Amino acid sequence: MEAEPRGRHAPVLLAETLALLAPAAGQTWIDATVGAAGHASRIAEAIGPHGRLIAVDQDPAMLALARSRLGGYPVTFVHSRFDRLPEVLSELNLESVDGLLADLGFASDQMDNPQRGLSFRHEGPLDMRLDPTASLTAAEIVNTWSEDQLARIFWEYGEERYSRRVARRIVEQRQRGPFATTTELAALIRRCVPRRGSIDPATRVFQALRIAVNDELGALERLLAALPTLIRPGGRVGIISFHSLEDRRVKYALRDQRYWQVLTRKPVVPTADECARNPRARSAKLRVAQRIQA
């Protein structure tokens, strides 16, 4: 059975996010990736008892943790991926909201739980599903997809320059038996990808597998396309990304001057002090835009 989240996650860029989004009393907001409720609790405080927060997460365990932390606030909890937000609002009889935050990172509770298979630092099953009710796992991809399919996702989602070499070695080794654990796969990757600096050679391939398992970029593109219909004129949206594949999509979507006035000419990044306190924040980038009134 999966371990319960322990709530160690520190929200990134918290002060900067709240200052730029400026949630106000009585407003309706969406936290599209509520996680451990670090950002959500501050938004809930700002909108007050007459406001409404819609807390969304595709991970039921994180949603349960958020529920335990947001008691007493006017919160609606929804188990869903954020690309379903148009349907979620329709089910809640809402046309639009005053603001939305999406933190595209992962809670430490998820990364540090070996049973989730999200990290190669601990032995665990090749799972990587953020929503455990979904069907596709990393094990299915690694053990059944063709060499060309594997090479494509390693290159496109991980920007791994040795994508074809890794894919070929995976196909060769799985003929002797399927891959079962994160550490087994990581060991193979390290044997065929040279180390570059301090970054573990398995990092990019694991990123690619996680993105493929959860359709992360597809879900983000669908969310970005829906944002103009979700946010009321004058409302604000903030998105925190953690790698260039995400940030590039966010940047170009929010540049659409038909809908958005960009409030962050350059992405906001963590201070040196925050990175020292929370090393996982070091790659975070926050972009904020306001829905145009017209």
URPE-V529027 format. One line per field, one symbol per residue. ss: DSSP state (~ for helix, > for strand, _ for the rest). phi: phi as a letter, one per 40 degrees, with the letter a starting at -180 (. if undefined). psi: psi as a letter, one per 30 degrees, with the letter a starting at -180 (. if undefined). Layout:
BEGIN
ss=???
phi=???
psi=???
END
This chain:
BEGIN
ss=_____________~~~~~~~~______>>>>______~~~~~~~~~~____>>>>>>__~~~~~~~~~~_____>>>>>__~~~~~~~~~~_____>>>>>>>____~~~~__~~~________>____________~~~~~~~__~~~~~~~~~~~~____~~~~~~~~~~~~______>~~~~~~~~~~~___>__>___~~~~~~~~~~~~_~~~~~~~~~~~~~~~>>>>>>>>>>>__~~~~~~~~~~~_____>>>_____>___~~~~~~_~~~___>>>>>>>___
phi=.cccdbgccbccfccccccccfcbdgcbbbbcacfcgccccccccccgcccabbcbacbdcccccccccbcgccbbcbcaccccddccccccfbcabcaabbcccbcdcccccdccgcbccbcaccbgccbcccccbccccccbccdccccccccccbfccbdccccccccccccciccbbccccccccccbbccbgcccdcdcccdcccccdbfcccccccccccddccbcdgcbbbbbbbacccccccdcccccccbbbcbbdbccbccccccccbdcccccbbbbabcccc
psi=kkkkkfhfkkkkheeeeeeeehklkflklkjfiebggeeeeeeeeefafgakkjjkkfjeeeeeeeeffgkflikkkkjllffgeeeeeefghkellflkkjjgakkeeeefjfffgfkgfkkllidgkejfflekleeeeefflleeeeeeeeeeffhjfheeeeeeeeeeefffklkfleeeeeeeeffgkkkjbfkkffeeeeeeeeeeegheeeeeeeeeefeffeklkfllkkkjlgleeeeeeeeeeffjffekjkfjelkkllleeeeeeiffffgkkkkklkkke.
END
